Each structure stands twice: as structure tokens, then as C-alpha cells.
């Protein structure tokens, strides 16, 4: 829990739509209080609320941005159809104790960014392979938000692990003075990772989607029992998906930091990643994965005098 003395600007949540308004609100507390940013595209659910509540542990003032960023949508993706629910989103923010909601019409002067960022190698694999330019757009929006809000801390969900890894690298490469906090994926009671796109699913499709988490859990369990061959684990997961009538866009095991492929689970900090089209919704999930025998050996080595 945050135990710092807060210089909160007001008890009621503020909603602003321009950079000028936002900077005016933050001018007084800046330098006195720590500021946290939670970037979102709206259509908020309990996963987002968890990010907001986590942000309050690290800062005195929490800013939530709600902006559907056109730069991260491809020409055949669902930018126009992406659900927008601003009033409900504000209610969720207020219930979580957010101080400021930043809801700009555009992040880019003139409505279009002439100078853009390239996300680099971390954006080439996994979701980036199917969605070229997506992470360039994410990097651009997040960089603009960092410059606008100038937060001490920014909080992101681990469900979008590739995005989190890319943002951490961007912060390092561009020397943003921002601490990046990742928050564990929030799941529905049945294990389905919470997502704004879950609302697209019918009851039957929602039931079918449960196999994503089941496949990852099965891979995790097999690795914990001692299996270290990544292909064996991936085949196990693919078979489970096929049994549910699903063909993954990808199912891979990669290094958690640089996202390079892993053939054997050893001393790597590894994660299993999955993306799959279920009905109208493209769903993603991921999970840390490790070999228990290797972890036990490493722990014993650490404990040696």
C-alpha cells in the first residue's frame, strides 16, 4: 500500500481532453507527488482496474489515458469497430481511485504524426509477424504519452507481454526516466484471460476459447515435471488446440526478455506464447514456463555456502 504523504489536487476525478489541460493539472503536484500512468484504449474491464489499483501502490497521482490509437491498427483490422464505452470507462476509473482521465481526440498535432518511431527487432515475431507496423504504432503512442504526462511510473499488463518487453526496451534505448511495472494477467473464473475482445464471443466460442489457457497450463505442468524440449511442449499444446477445433496463429516458447526462440528450457527465463482466432476474436495469452529440475538445481547452487 502507498504510505507516502499525498498532495492530491482534489478528491474528485478530473477528465481532460487536451495536452494543455493535462499539463496544467499536473503542474502543481509535479515535484511533490509521484505520478503514475496507465495507458489504455478504453473498453475497460477488471484487468485494467487491476492496473489502476497497482499504480496506486507506486504513486500518489494516477493518470489513465483512454485513446484508441489508429497507428497500431492495420488496414484490415477493427479500428472502426473497436468498442468504445467512455462513460462506463470513467465509472471504472473513478471506482479504482484514478485522479485524472486523459481522453484526447488525437495524440498527434494536426491529427497525423509525420515523425514516427520504429519498434525494432522485438516487434518482428509473434504478434508483429501478423500485424506489421502494430508495435511501431504502440511505441509512438506510448512515447507521446510519456512526454505528455511525464510519469514516474507506467503500468502495463503482462497479457500483452510482447508489448511490455518492447516498451521496456524503448524506455532503456530512449532513456525515458520512467519505471515500467508489469501486472500479472487477470483471468475470468474459468481461466480465460480478460480482454476487451472477449465480448465478441458467443457462449459456445467462449467455451472453446478456454483451451488456450488449458494448453498453456498443460505445457507448464509438463515442463515442471522435467520436460525441457520446447518442441515436445509445443506439440502437446497444439494437439490440445486441435482437439478443440482451433488452429493457432502461433504457439511458441521464447526468452522472456529478448523474445528469441528457445529450443530447450534451461537457464532461460522462458514464456509460452499463444495467439488464436476464436470466432470473430483474435485472442492472445502467455505464461512463464520453467523446468523444475533445473530450477531446483539452480536453487541448491544458490544456497551453497
PEBELSUL-V494192 format. One line per field, one symbol per residue. psi: psi as a letter, one per 40 degrees, with the letter a starting at -180 (. if undefined). burial: I if it has 9 or more other ideal C-beta (glycine too) atoms within 8 Angstrom, else O. Layout:
psi=???
burial=???
//
This chain:
psi=iheihifhdidihihieidddddddeddehediihihghieafiadddddddddddeeidhhhhhhhhhdeehideafddehhhgddddddddddefidhhhgidiehheehhdhiiheadeedabddddgheddddddddddddddddfidihhiiedgdddddddddddddefhghhhhhhihhiideehhhidedeehiddddddedddddddddddddddeehehddddddddddddddefihidihihihddefiihdhhbeihiihiihhhhbehhiiiihihihdddddddddddeh.
burial=OIOOOOOIIOOOIIOIOOOOIIIOIIOOIIOOIIIIIIIIIIIIIOIIIIIIIIIIOIIIIIIIIIIOIOIIIOOOOOOOOIOOIIOOIIOIIIOIIIIIIIIIOOIOOOOOOOOOOOIOOIIOIIIIIOIOIIIIIIIIIIIIIIOIIOIIIIIIIIIIIIIIIIIIIIIOOOOOOIOIIIIOIIIOOOIIIIIIIIOOIOOOIIOIIIIIIIIIIIIIOIIIOOIIOIOIIIOIIIOIIIOOOIOIOIIIIIIIOOIOIIOOIOOOOIIIIIIIOIIOIIIIIIIOIIIIOIIOOIOOOOOOO
//
